[in-house]
Amino acid sequence: RTIYVTRVHAKHFNDFSFRRQPNIEDAEKGHVVPPPERTITRRGSATSEVGKQRAVYCRVAIIAVGFVCLVAIVTLLWYFMGWIWGLQALLVAALVAFAASGAWRWFYVAAVTGPRDVKALFRYIRLLWLVKKLQRRNATISDVFAEHVAKTPDKSCFIFEGREWTFREVDEFSKRIANVFHGHGYKVGDVVGLLMENRPEFVATWLGLSRLGIIVPLINHNLRQASLLHSVTVAKCNALIFGESLIEAVEEIISTIPSSVSLYQFNDAANGKCHATAKDLTSLMLSASKDAPSAQKPNHHDELLYIYTSGTTGLPKAAVITHSRCIFICGAIHYLAGFQSSDVFYTPLPLYHTAGGLMNACQAILFGATVVIRKKFSASGYFPDCQKYKCTVAQYIGEMCRYVLATPPAPSDRAHQLRLVFGNGLRPQIWPQFVERFGIPRVAEFYGATEGNANIVNIDNVVGAIGFVSRIIPAVYPISIIRADPTTGEPIRGRNGLCQLCKPNEPGVFIGKIIPGNPSRAFLGYVDKVASDKKVVHDVFKKGDKAFLSGDLLVADEWGNLFFKDRTGDTFRWKGENVSTSEVEAQVSNMAGYRDAVVFGVEIPGMEGRAGMAAILDPERKVDVQALADGLRKALPTYARPQFVRLLTKVDMTGTFKLKKIDLQNDGFNPETITDTMYYLTPKGHYEELTQDIYAKICSGEIRL
């Protein structure tokens, strides 16, 4: 049995209570608690350094005196009692010193976590073997997929709304796409954006374009107006493919899209209604060959996709995914989580994100598994779908688990064949209830960033953990938690100018060492090189080294289990998406007559992430909140719209005339303690005044945001 340590307050750090590995019953009884709060302070002041030096001198003096006494005692025993007595005294003294130094503790931790680390090491070796093998062959994603087509052409590759797509059908679709664009003169290095809802054609389209070496930005289909236009232009698209259901979104930006961008519309049927400026891609495919095009082949390290992420600030950034990076991401979750090629995967997550589009959908492309795709998440349909399609692995994000848990109990709750679920954001507070009610044998919670190299997986079912770092051989996978300012995310350095490692149970920023050329340690960053540079910290543990700065606060317990603490910077997470406050602030300010406005996240009891609140300086009460709601509905995706609006009569500002966001965020949204008028966003999409009664209903879950 794995032993774990109950986490306690920092001042009681040595008062450990040992129990067996936490299970569901333990968690429900409160034995598994979130890591403690720990204040991160800056080190290196003159006073503290003098104190440290004195403490060191005292320790040295005590050790010296103790050593002299020990030598004297052993010598006397040797002289008067014989060498056997002297040797025994020396051994006893060594054991006492060993126990007093605490070194035994390391061996104890190593014995407990050893099986986990060995299991992870073997899985990691399998991953590296795959990566090296494909690298030697200069293999691309389409090359690996072709092998599965040859082995199992009639096996189900994707299942969507009851229809099965075999590997042969996906292969032919992708080749037709490739031939259409090859015939139109597209080649290696060109960029073709993809704006489409969840469906097998989404994956088959970018797979086909990858045959030509075309880079495909996977654009969030929820974006509108400025955000959508930015996603097209920042990637420098030569063309844009969009589904017929997104014609209106494209029409809103059609006049501002660069004239050099060609438009291709994909319809469910040939000769369907097409936008006047777009080519009918469906009709073009019908006349295209289903054989592989005779075109220049891309290389293993060529760029494959751009996947958008908000990063820590600003508009969506396009993270670079190469063929080798895609193989590593998909392979890492496959081996570390214990997937099999015979598994049937279920994903209701958007395919434009790494989680759904690479970690799940590519299990079919790279490992020959079957993937069930749902167009849009449904809480009531989650487990019935798993039962219907006999899924063995299902994917989630934390919000989904809460919604599914809120549905009435049904016979399908445990009628599935799932052997594990995987995802990110499952809170410890609902983890036990979710697993118990739905009979989930194992949860593989993971953590990672699309653009980052600090990615981890919980492989041994520890409740609340997002992964681990080995206490025995940490250098095998060089990730660390360093001390940092929790507000700015800036590393706190010592007098030598280097970063400082956090101790167990001390929150800090998660980083991953960068080793160029190594798929597991490389940092490819964003298309925007300036934005990429902001995610790299230099001179970490020695002069000249560098690491990827995640921007997230994590905490590790004594056993190396890692737990998510919070996000640094201006970004907050809501509905499974990262919300950039600077983008929302700009929209709110423009629609509120260019008034001062700040946006931040506030915590709601029992809900994952933070709900957005817009605080607007409006002493004259001239802001029309209903017009604001209408404008934000058009300009922002659902998850980015502020759930609360606070109209400020007066506010403290910084020396640079900025509203003090932290103070407002600490106020929360309780009308009892806030005198300003506040509004909340109703399910119908308009703002109504937030009263104490409404506040209580939101906190109790009676009103869902």
N, C-alpha and C positions, 0 to 999 in steps of 0.2 A: 504494500500500500504506500502511496505517496504521502509524505508528511507535509503539512503546511503550517505556516505560522500566522496566528491571528495578528493583524496589524493594529497597532496602538498608537497613541499620541507620541510625538517625538521625544518628549521628556521622559517617557517610560520605555524608551527604545529597548532596554535590556531586559524588561520584564515580559518575557515571551511565554505564551501559553501554547503548548504543543497538542495538536489533535491530528486525527487522520485527515486524508484529503477530503475537502468539502463536497458533499453530495447535495441533492435537492432538499432533503430534510434539513440539513445543516443551514442552507441558505435561508429557508423559510423561518428558522428559529433565530436568525440574526447572526450566525457565526461568521458569515462572509459579509464583510462590510467594506464600503469604499475606502480607498487609501486615505489617510488622514490629511487634513490641511497642514501645510507647512509653509511658513513665511520664508521667502527667498530674499536674503539680504546681500548687499554688496560687501565683498571681503577686501582686505588689503589696507585698511586704515592704519595709521601709525600706532594707535593704542592697541589694536588687536594684534599687530605684528610683534610688538614688544612683549605682550602677554604670551604669545605663542613661543617666542624665543626663551622666555623664562621657564615655561613648562618643559621645553625640550632639555634645557640645562638641568632641571630638577630630575627628569627621567634618567638622563645620563649619569648623574651623580648617584642616584639610587641604585641603578644597575651596576655601577662600578663598585660601590660599597658591598652590594650583595654578592658580586663575583669574588671579591677579596675574602669575604667571610666564608663563602663556599669552598674556596681553595684551602683556606686555613683549616676548616672542619675536616675535609677529605684527607688533607695531609696528616693531621693528628690521628685520625682513625687508621690510616695506612701505617703510620709509624708504630702506634701502640697496639692495634688490634689485628694488623695484617692486611694484605692487599685485597682479600675478598670483601672485608668490611668497607674498605675504601671505595671499591667498585660499586658495591650495593648502595652506599650513600650517594655516589655520583649519579647512579641510575634514578634513585628516588628524587634527587634534586632536579634532574632533567625532566622527569614526568611532572613534577610540581610546576616548573617553569613553563612547560608546554601547556598545561591546563590553565595557568594564570594568564598566559599571553593571549588566550582565545583562539590559538591556531587550530585546536581540535574542532572548532566550529566549522571551519572550512571543509574539513574531511567529512563531517556529518552532512553538511549541505551537499557535498559532492556525491556522497553515497545515496542520498535521497533523490537527487535530480539526475543522477547518472543514466538510468534507463531511458528517461525522456531525451536526454542529449544524444545518446547513442542512436536511438531510433531516428531522431531528426537528422543526425549526421549521415546515416545510410541513405535516407531519402534525398538529402541534399546532394550526395555523391551521384545518385541516379539522375538527378536534374542536370548536374554539371556534365555527366557523360552524354546525355542527349544534346545539350547545347554544343559541346565540343564536336560531336559526331556531325551535326548539321552544319556547323561552321566549316569543318574540313571539306564538306561536300559543296559548300557555297549554296546551300539549299534555301529556297524562299518558301513562303507560306503556301503558295500554289503547288510547289513541288511536293511538299509533305501531303497536301490534300490529294494530289494525284495518286499517291501510293494507296490511300484508303479507297479511292474510287476503283482502283484496279483489284483490290482485295475483296471488297464488299460493295459492288455497284448497286445492288438492290436493297441494301440495308437502309432503314430510315435515318436520314441525316437530320432533318428538321420536321417537326409536327406543328402545324398552325391551324387553329380553328377547325380541327377534325381532319385536315388534309395532310397526308404524309408526303414529304419530299425525299426521294431517295438520293443517295450520293451521286448517281448518274444524272439525275435531273438537275441537281445543283451545279454539277460540273458543266452540263450543256448550257445552262442559263449563263453561267459566268463566262463561258467561251463566246457566247453570242454578244454579250456586253463588250468583251475585249475586242471582238471583230468590228463592232460598230465604231468604237472610238479609234481603233487602229485605222480604219478606213477614212476617218475624219482628220487624220494627221496627228493624233496625240501620241506622245512618246515618253520615254523615261524622264522623270523629273517634272512633268506637267502636273498641275493641281486641279482636281475636279471635286468640288464640294458635293456632299450627299445630305439631302434634307428629306427624310422619309420616316414614317411611323414604324413601330415594331412590326416586322414581318420577315419571312425568310429571304425575300428579294433584297432586303437591306444588306444582309451579310453576303449574299451571292453577287451583288453589284460591286461592292468594294473588293471582293475576291477576284472578280473578273478584271477590274481595272488594275489590280496589283500585278496581273500577268504582263502588263505592258510597262510596269515600273511607274505607273501613275500614282501620285500621292493623293489620298482621299481624306479630307477633313470631314469628320462625322459631326454634323451640326445638330444642336438641340432643337427639336421641332416645336418646342414651346416658346422659343424666342420670337420677339416681334420688333419691328421698326429698327431703332438704333442698334439694339443688341444683335439682331439678326444681320443687319448690314455690316456691323463690325466683324462678325464671325466670317463673313464672306470676304471682306477686304483684307483683314489681317493675315489671312492665309494666302493672299494673292492668287485667288482662284482664276483659272482659265475658263472654267465652265462650272455649271451648277445643275445637278440632277435633283428634281423635287417630285414628290408624289402628288397625285391629283387632289388629295384632301388638303393640301397646303397651298393651293393656288392663291387664296386670299392673303396669306402671309407674304408670299412673293410679290403680289401686286402692290402691297404697301411700300415696298422698297424698290420696285421696278424702275422708277425714274432716277434713282440715285445709285443703282448698281453700275459699275464701270461698263462702258460699251464693249470692252474687250471680253467680257464674260458671256459665253454662250449658254443658253438655257435649254435643258432637256427635261421634258415632262414624262413621268412614268404613269401610265393608266392601267387599271385592272383589265381592260379589254382593248384590243387594237382599234384604231380609228375612232377613239373616244374624243370627247370635247377637249380641245387643247388650247392653251393660252396663245394669243396671236404671235407673241415673240419667241415662243418655245418650239423646239422640235419634238415630234411624237416618238419618244424612245421605244415604246412598245411596238409600234409598227416597224421601226427600223430593225428591231431585234428579230422579227419574224422573217425578214429577208436576209438576215446575217447567217453565216456559216456556224455550225456547232462544233467545228474542229478548232484546235488551238491555232491562234494566229502566228504567222511567221514574222515575229518582231524581235527586237533586241530584248534579251532577258535581263531583268534586274539582278542585283547582287544581294548577298546575305545581309550586308550592313546598310543597304539602301533604305531610304525612308519609305514607310508603308502607309501610315495614317497620321492625321493630326486629331488628337482628342482634346476637347476644350475643357479647361478647368479654370475656375476663378482665381486660383492661387491664393494669395493673402489679401490683395487689394486690386481694385480696378476692374475693367471690363474682362470678359472671358479671354483667357490666353490659350493659344494653340500649343499643346504639348506634343513633342515629336516622338513618334513610335516607329522604330525601324523593324524590319523583318526579324532580326535577332532579338530585339527587345520584346516583341510580341510573343515569340517562342518562349522566352524566359518567363514572362508574366504568366502565360497560360500553363507552362510546365511547372512553375513553382507551386501554384495552388493545386495542380493535379497530383504531384508527388507528395507534397507536405501534408495536404489534407487527406490523402489516401484514396483518390478517385480511381476508377477503373474504366477501361474502354467499353465494358459491357453495361455501364451505368446509363440510366435515362435521366437527363437533367431537366429541371423546370426553372424557367426564369420569367418573371413578370416585370423585370427591371428594364429600363431603356437601353437599347442597343448602342446608343451614341456614347455611353459611358464605358469606362474600362471594366467595371464589375460585370455588367450584363453582356457587353459586346465582345470582350476578350476573354475574361476569366470563365465565362459560361459558354457562350456561343462557339468559341474556338476549341472547346472540348470535342466538338464534332469535326472541325477542320483539321486539328492537329493530332487527335487521338482516336478518331473514328467512333466516337460515342453518338448517342441520339439526344437531341436538345428540343424540348417543347417550349415554344415561344408564345407568350400571351401578349396581345396588342396593348392592353392596359391593365394595371393591377386591379384586382377585385378581392376584397377581404373575404367575402362570402364564397368566392370561387377558388380560393387558394388551395385548400386541401381537397375539395371535390375534383379539381383538375389533376392533382397528384394521384388521386385514386383512379380517375378515368384513364389516364395515360400510363399508369403503373410506374410512376417515377420513383427512382431510388435516391436521388439527390435533388434538393430544392434550394433555391437561393432567396435571400432576404436582405432587407436593410431594417434598421431598428424600428422605424415608424411602421413598417408593414407588420411586424410582429405584434405591435400594440393594437393595430386595427383588427388583425385576425383574432387576437385574444378577446377583443370587445364584441365579437359576433356571438350570437346565442349558441350554446352547445348543440352539436348535431352528430348523427351517426357516423358521418365522414371524418370526424375529428381524429379517430384512430384507425380508420379503415384503409389507410395508405400503406405503401410498402417502402417508405423512406428509411434509409439506414443512417442518413446524416443530413443536416442542413448547414449551409455556409453563407457567410455574409459579413457585414460590419454594422456596428451601431446598436447591437442588442444590449440593452441596459441590464445591469445586475438585478435591478429592482423587479423586472418582469421575466428575467431569464428562467428562474425555477418554475414559475407558473406556466410559461409557454411550453417548456419541455415536458412537464408533468401532464398537462391537459391533452396535448397532442401526441404524446408517446414518442418523443424524438430520442433515439438512442444516443446521438452525438451531435454536438454543435462545434463547427470549425469556424470560429470568429477570426477574422483577419484584419490587418491594418496596413494601409499603404496609400501612397499618392501616385497618380498617373505618371507624373513627371519625375518622381523621386526614386531613390534606391534604398530607402529604409522601410522595407516591407517585412511583415512578420505574420505568423499564423499560430493560433492556439491549437496544438495538436493533441493535448491530453485532457480536454474537456473541463478545464478549471473555470468555474463560474465567474464571469465578469472579466476574465483575462482576454486581451487582444493578441497575445503572443508571448514570447519569452526570449530572453537572451541567456546563453549558457554561462554559468558561474565557473565552469571548469575550463573550457576552451573558448573564451569570447572572441579570440582573434580569427576563428574560422569564418564568422560572419560579423564583420566590424561595424556594429551599430552601438550607439551610446546615448545616454541622457546627460546633458550638461546643464549647469546652472545658468539661468537666464532671467531677465526681467519679464514677469508674467504678462505685463501690459504691452510692451513693445516687442518682446521676443528676442531682444538683443542679448547675446551671450555675455555673461559676467566673467571677466578675466582676472587672473591673479597678477601678482607683481611682475611675474616673468612674461606677461602678455599673452599667456596661453589660456585656453578654456579649462574649466574645472568640472570634473565628474561629480555627479550627484551620488549621495549615499542611498542605501535602501530606504524606501518610504519618503524620499525627498523629491518633490516634483521638479521637472526641468524640461528643456526642449529636446526633442528626439532628433538625432542626426544620423546620417549614414556616410561612412568614409567613401570618398570618390577615388576610384582607380580607373583611369581611362583605358579603354580597350577590353575591359572585363565586363561582360553583359550584366553580371549581378551587381557590379559596383559602379558602373558608368552612370553619369548624369547627362542626359541628352538635352534636358531643359525645354524651353519654348522656342517657337519660331522667332519671337522677339528676343534677341540676345541680351538686351538691356534688362529685361524682366528675368532672364535666366541668371544673370550675374547676381541679382538680389537674393537668390535662393542658395547661394554658395557662401560658406563661411571659411575663411582662411586662417592659417596658423592655429590649428585646433589643439593638438597635443604636442606638436613640434613645429618648428619654423618651416614653412613651405608646404605643409600638408593642407588638405581642404576637404570639406564635407558638405553634403546636402542638408540644408536647414529646413526641417519639416514645417516649422511654425506651430506645432502642436505640443502641448504640455502632457507628458506621460510620467508615470511613477512606477518604480520596480520594487517588488517585495524582496525579501531575503533569498527566495528561491529562484529569482530571475523572472518571475511572472510579471508581465507588463500590463498596466491599466491606463486607460485614457482618462485624462484629467480635464483638459479644456483646450480651446484654441486661442492662440495669441493674435494680436493685430485686430483689424477691423472686421474680419470675416466671421460670420456665424453660420450655423447649419440649421436648416429648417426643411421638413418634408423630404429628408434625404438628399438635399441639395445645398451646396455652399452659396451663400448670399453675400455679394460684395456690397458693403454699405455705401461706398463712394458712388457707385452707379445709381443706387436707389436714391441717395441724397440728391443727386443732380436732377433726377426726374421730379422728386417731391418739391424741390426748390423752384424749379421752372413752373410747375403747375400751381404753386402757391404764391405766384407773383414775385418770384425771385427773393423770397424771404429767407432768412437764416434757418437752416434745418439740419438736423443730424438724425441718423438712423443707427439703431443698435438692437441687439437681441435681449429679450427678457425671458427669464425662466418661468414656465408654467408647471405647477405640481403635476407629476405623473406623465409628463410629455417629454419626448426626446428632443434634443436640440433647443433652440431658442426662437421665440416668436418675434418678428420684427416690430419695432415701435419707431414711429417718426415723430420727433419733437420739433415743432415749428414755432418760431418766435412770432407771436401774433397778438400784441397788446391791444390792438384796436378791434379784434374779433372780426376780421374781414375775410378770413379764409372760408371758402365754401367746401366743406368736407365731402359733399356728394359729388361735386364737380371733380374734386381730387380723386375720389374713388373711381369715377368714370375714366379719367385720364390714365390712372395707374393700371386699370384693367386692360387698356389698349397698349400701353407701353411696356409692361412688365409681365413675365410669366407668373403663374399662380403663386409659386412658392416664394417669390421675391416681393410680393405686395405686403406692405406693413399691415400687421394684424391689429395694431393699435396706433392711434394718433393722439398726441398730447399737444394742446395749444398753450404755449408758454406766455405768461404776462411779463415776466422778467427773468433774467438768467445771468449767471456769472460767466464772463468770458476770459479767455487767456490773453496774454500780452499780444498775441497775433490775431486777436478778434475772432477766435474760434470758440464755439460753445463747448463747455466742459462735459464731454460725453460720458465719462466714467461716473460722474456724480449723478447724472440723469439715469444711467443704467442701474446704479445702485438703488434708486428710488423704486424701481419695479413698476407695477401698474395698479397698485391698490388705491382706490378712490378715498379710502379712509385716511390715508397718510399724505395724499397729494391734493393740493387745493386747486390745481389747474384742471380745466375741463378736458376729459379724455373720451375717446370714441373707440369702439371695437368694430372689426369687419365681420358682418353677418354672413351666414352661408349664401345669402342672395347677392352678396357682393357690394353692399353699401354700408356706410358707417352709421352707427347709432351710439348714443351717449352711453358711456360705461358707468353704471350705477353700482352701488355696493351689492345689490341683489344679483346683478349680472356677473359681477366679479366672483361672487361665491359659487355661482353655477359653472363658471369657467373652471375654477379651481377644483370643483368636485367632479368635473367631466360631464356634467349634464348638458352643457353647451360645448360642442366640439369645434375647434378652429381648424 
